Amino acid sequence: MFPNVLEVARRLIAERVTAGDRAIDATMGNGNDTLFLAQLVGREGTVTAYDIQPQAIERTKERLEREGVLERVRIFLASHEEMSKLSEPVGAIMFNLGYLPGGNKDITTQAESTLRAIEAGLSLLRPGGIMTIMIYWGHPAGQVEKDAVEQYCRQLNQSEYLVLKYQYLNQQNQAPFLLAVERRS
Ligand SMILES: C[S@@+](CC[C@H](N)C(=O)[O-])C[C@H]1O[C@@H](n2cnc3c(N)ncnc32)[C@H](O)[C@@H]1O
């Protein structure tokens, strides 16, 4: 079987991020990607993570504490656009768009703020760094967001960024897909 979109995102990141690196989880949710990134950057690295829902923060904190990696993660109850306030280069940024699994399905990422965050994030990527964007578009705001993000990524300057799309073409039900943007060296 082909690896699913999340597996591909993680493989691409794991090939580029090493111990001591900096990474960002733009959509913390239940903390699965935050934990993955925290383990990858190791004790010397840092992860900055954002979510707008207190529920997501609580779940992620518990998860990270249980796994003994909480101290290497900076957690913000804030929109991911706030990453425009960061200045240090990062090796990886993960976006996992849509709603919090097990949470309120009406609270989803939104095209405009997502685009602002992607733009801010791209400017933080170090050469060889990667941004992955998992697009879940089977909800009302998702279609608009999907179109906006795809359009934005398609026009990125190819001498600065490489953009990859990983998607099943024959799946029904608006299956999620992955965009990955690599900052060229
Ligand atoms: C699909 S979930 C993320 C799942 C997560 N990566 C995990 O491993 O569990 C999307 C998350 O994005 C959050 N979100 C929505 N708008 C946001 C924003 N403007 N900034 C940061 N997070 C946002 C939602 O609250 C939700 O928790």
The ligand as an SDF file (V2000), in Angstrom:
LIG
                    3D

 27 29  0  0  0  0  0  0  0  0999 V2000
   -6.8930   18.9540   12.0930 C   0  0  0  0  0  0  0  0  0  0  0  0
   -6.6040   19.7150   13.6450 S   0  0  0  0  0  0  0  0  0  0  0  0
   -4.8800   19.4570   13.9220 C   0  0  0  0  0  0  0  0  0  0  0  0
   -4.5470   18.0680   14.3710 C   0  0  0  0  0  0  0  0  0  0  0  0
   -3.1880   17.9750   15.0270 C   0  0  0  0  0  0  0  0  0  0  0  0
   -2.1100   18.2370   14.0960 N   0  0  0  0  0  0  0  0  0  0  0  0
   -2.9520   16.6710   15.7490 C   0  0  0  0  0  0  0  0  0  0  0  0
   -1.8920   16.0900   15.6100 O   0  0  0  0  0  0  0  0  0  0  0  0
   -3.8480   16.2570   16.4740 O   0  0  0  0  0  0  0  0  0  0  0  0
   -6.6570   21.4460   13.2630 C   0  0  0  0  0  0  0  0  0  0  0  0
   -6.4340   22.3390   14.4710 C   0  0  0  0  0  0  0  0  0  0  0  0
   -6.2140   23.6570   14.0000 O   0  0  0  0  0  0  0  0  0  0  0  0
   -6.6900   24.5430   14.9890 C   0  0  0  0  0  0  0  0  0  0  0  0
   -6.8300   25.8920   14.4390 N   0  0  0  0  0  0  0  0  0  0  0  0
   -7.8830   26.4410   13.7870 C   0  0  0  0  0  0  0  0  0  0  0  0
   -7.6100   27.7110   13.4230 N   0  0  0  0  0  0  0  0  0  0  0  0
   -6.3460   27.9660   13.8660 C   0  0  0  0  0  0  0  0  0  0  0  0
   -5.4940   29.0980   13.8160 C   0  0  0  0  0  0  0  0  0  0  0  0
   -5.8820   30.2250   13.2180 N   0  0  0  0  0  0  0  0  0  0  0  0
   -4.2710   28.9930   14.3740 N   0  0  0  0  0  0  0  0  0  0  0  0
   -3.8450   27.8580   14.9820 C   0  0  0  0  0  0  0  0  0  0  0  0
   -4.6280   26.7460   15.0610 N   0  0  0  0  0  0  0  0  0  0  0  0
   -5.8550   26.8000   14.5100 C   0  0  0  0  0  0  0  0  0  0  0  0
   -7.9850   23.8970   15.4440 C   0  0  0  0  0  0  0  0  0  0  0  0
   -8.3690   24.3980   16.7060 O   0  0  0  0  0  0  0  0  0  0  0  0
   -7.5920   22.4120   15.4430 C   0  0  0  0  0  0  0  0  0  0  0  0
   -7.1880   22.0080   16.7210 O   0  0  0  0  0  0  0  0  0  0  0  0
  1  2  1  0
  2  3  1  0
  2 10  1  0
  3  4  1  0
  4  5  1  0
  5  6  1  0
  5  7  1  0
  7  8  2  0
  7  9  1  0
 10 11  1  0
 11 12  1  0
 11 26  1  0
 12 13  1  0
 13 14  1  0
 13 24  1  0
 14 15  1  0
 14 23  1  0
 15 16  2  0
 16 17  1  0
 17 18  1  0
 17 23  2  0
 18 19  1  0
 18 20  2  0
 20 21  1  0
 21 22  2  0
 22 23  1  0
 24 25  1  0
 24 26  1  0
 26 27  1  0
M  CHG  2   2   1   9  -1
M  END
$$$$
